[in-house]
């Protein structure tokens, strides 16, 4: 298991890579952070939407 700091660093690095691949758009950092967070945590986008709709 990784510490919170290690996890944040993994997310930061992945978010930067995603942002870079998309041509470095201005003002859209949160979108890349959230996508990277899902990837690092191993959460599928469909699973997130299913969880948010159940209940």
Buried (B, 14 or more C-beta within 10 A) or exposed (E): EEEEEEBBEBBBEBBBEBBEEEEEEEEEEEBBBEBBBBBBEEEEEEEEEEEEEEE
